[in-house]
Amino acid sequence: HTHTHPLANAMFAARPVEVHVCQAGSCKAAGSEAVLAEIEELASALQRCKIKVAASGCVGACNQAPNAIVVRQGRELLCTDISNIEKSAAVIAHATGEQVKLDDPAVAQRLTNARQLRQRMEAEKCSKWNAALRGMATYVMSKSGQERLQQQLEFARLLECAGQCDQALNV
């Protein structure tokens, strides 16, 4: 017969929930920096729950990147293929038991744009031009005014780096 001291139970219950987002190899290439930023922002929106969000090393599921581990009440849950804002929100739901509301289109779009930008930057660092250019034309067309002009310049720069100078002149 074992007996656990009530203070030990209180200390265990008071431990914050942790979310560790992998920042190694495959996960980083799949946009884990954006996943980390999304999860941090989504976690900060929950006032009632204390969540510690941090970058981590490899969690061992490289073929299902990007990944995170939720540590709740001493148990670990591996979350894989966190490839969009809805999956980042699901990680928060696993961590807290609360559903994150993504009904604010401006927040969802801002987080999606940030993820796409980080994925392009990571792909560019690795000279993976198809990945860097994926969706860029559609993104540029969705903008207007000064922001569209800035994105057109970025798109032209990426095309030039990829050796597609003819297309860069037509942006």
C-alpha positions in Angstrom: 0.0 0.0 0.0 1.5 3.3 -1.1 0.5 6.7 0.2 1.1 9.9 -1.7 1.4 13.1 0.3 -1.3 15.7 -0.5 1.4 18.3 -1.1 3.1 16.1 -3.7 -0.3 15.8 -5.5 -0.7 19.6 -5.5 2.8 20.2 -6.8 2.3 17.6 -9.6 -1.0 19.2 -10.6 0.5 22.7 -10.6 3.2 21.8 -13.1 2.6 23.7 -16.3 1.7 21.8 -19.5 4.7 21.8 -21.9 4.8 21.8 -25.7 8.2 21.1 -27.2 8.4 21.9 -31.0 11.1 20.1 -32.8 13.6 22.4 -34.6 15.9 19.7 -36.0 16.6 18.7 -39.7 13.3 17.5 -41.3 11.1 19.5 -39.0 12.9 22.7 -39.6 12.8 22.1 -43.4 9.1 21.5 -43.1 8.5 24.8 -41.4 8.8 24.1 -37.7 9.9 27.7 -36.9 6.4 28.8 -38.0 4.8 26.0 -36.1 6.6 27.2 -32.9 5.4 30.7 -33.5 1.8 29.6 -34.2 1.7 27.5 -31.1 3.2 30.3 -29.0 0.6 32.7 -30.3 -2.3 30.3 -29.8 -1.2 29.4 -26.3 -0.9 33.1 -25.3 -4.5 33.6 -26.3 -5.6 31.1 -23.6 -5.8 33.0 -20.3 -6.8 30.2 -18.0 -4.2 27.7 -19.0 -0.5 27.9 -18.2 1.5 26.5 -21.2 5.2 26.5 -21.6 6.1 26.4 -25.3 9.7 25.8 -26.3 11.9 24.7 -29.2 13.4 21.2 -28.9 15.8 18.9 -30.6 14.8 15.9 -32.6 11.7 14.0 -31.3 12.3 11.0 -33.6 9.5 11.2 -36.1 11.4 12.8 -39.0 9.3 11.2 -41.7 6.2 12.9 -40.3 7.6 16.5 -39.9 6.9 19.0 -38.4 6.4 17.5 -34.9 5.9 18.5 -31.3 5.6 16.7 -28.0 3.0 17.7 -25.5 3.9 16.9 -21.8 0.8 16.9 -19.6 0.6 15.5 -16.1 3.9 13.7 -16.7 2.7 12.0 -19.9 4.1 12.6 -23.4 2.0 12.8 -26.5 3.7 13.0 -29.9 1.9 15.3 -32.4 3.0 14.7 -36.0 2.5 16.4 -39.4 1.6 19.8 -37.9 1.3 21.2 -41.4 -1.4 23.9 -41.0 -3.0 26.3 -38.4 -5.7 23.8 -37.6 -3.1 21.2 -36.6 -1.3 23.7 -34.5 -4.6 24.4 -32.8 -5.1 20.7 -32.2 -1.7 20.6 -30.4 -3.0 23.3 -28.0 -6.3 21.3 -27.6 -4.2 18.2 -26.6 -2.2 20.3 -24.2 -5.1 22.1 -22.5 -8.3 20.2 -23.3 -9.6 23.5 -24.7 -10.5 24.1 -28.4 -8.8 27.2 -29.8 -11.2 29.3 -31.8 -9.8 30.1 -35.2 -12.9 32.0 -36.3 -11.0 35.3 -36.6 -10.0 35.2 -40.3 -7.4 37.9 -39.8 -5.5 35.9 -37.1 -5.8 32.7 -39.1 -4.5 34.4 -42.3 -1.7 36.2 -40.4 -0.5 32.9 -39.0 -0.8 31.1 -42.3 1.2 33.9 -44.1 3.9 33.7 -41.4 4.2 29.9 -41.9 4.5 30.3 -45.7 7.1 33.0 -45.4 9.2 30.9 -43.0 8.9 27.8 -45.3 10.0 29.9 -48.2 13.0 31.3 -46.3 14.0 27.8 -45.2 13.7 26.4 -48.7 15.7 29.3 -50.1 18.5 28.6 -47.6 18.7 25.0 -48.9 18.3 26.1 -52.6 15.0 24.1 -52.9 13.5 26.5 -55.4 10.3 24.6 -56.1 9.4 24.7 -52.4 10.5 28.3 -52.1 8.3 29.4 -55.0 5.3 27.2 -54.2 2.2 29.3 -53.8 4.1 32.6 -54.2 2.2 33.7 -57.3 -1.2 33.2 -55.7 0.0 35.0 -52.5 1.3 38.0 -54.5 -2.0 38.2 -56.4 -3.9 38.3 -53.0 -2.2 41.5 -52.0 -2.8 45.0 -53.1 -1.0 48.4 -53.1 2.4 48.7 -51.5 2.3 45.3 -50.0 1.7 43.7 -53.4 4.6 45.6 -54.9 6.9 44.4 -52.1 5.8 40.8 -52.6 6.2 41.1 -56.4 9.8 42.2 -55.8 10.4 39.3 -53.5 8.9 36.9 -56.0 11.1 38.3 -58.8 14.2 37.9 -56.5 13.3 34.3 -55.8 12.8 33.5 -59.5 16.1 35.1 -60.3 17.9 33.1 -57.6 16.3 30.0 -59.1 17.7 30.8 -62.5 14.3 31.7 -64.0 15.3 35.3 -65.1 12.8 35.4 -68.0 9.9 34.8 -65.5 11.3 37.3 -63.0 11.1 40.0 -65.7 7.4 39.2 -66.1 6.3 39.5 -62.5 
